[in-house]
């Protein structure tokens, strides 16, 4: 089990950085409430991480889906795979690179 460490609170600097990365405007009067909310989310995630899963059977009740037959099929073509890609370049998926300053490259 991975332990996240003892610190379960988010700092004001972390909150500002997260807001900047998410391109959100953060009003000063909202900072305390948002820090409390995000800290609560981190605590919930930690409690999930701490849960004892040793007795959990992940395949219980749906063995057919968990152990479905592996059937060979012809591979998909690049055209089919890229059909719904927002950006494609030279037969590959393309993505916009965003710098720390928030500028698209």
Secondary structure, 3 states (H helix, E strand, C coil): CCCCCCCCCCCHHHHHHHHHHCCCCCCHHHHHHHHHHHHHHHHHHHHHHHCCCCCCCCCCCCHHHHCCCCCCCCCCCHHHHHCCCCCEECCEECCCCECCCCCEC
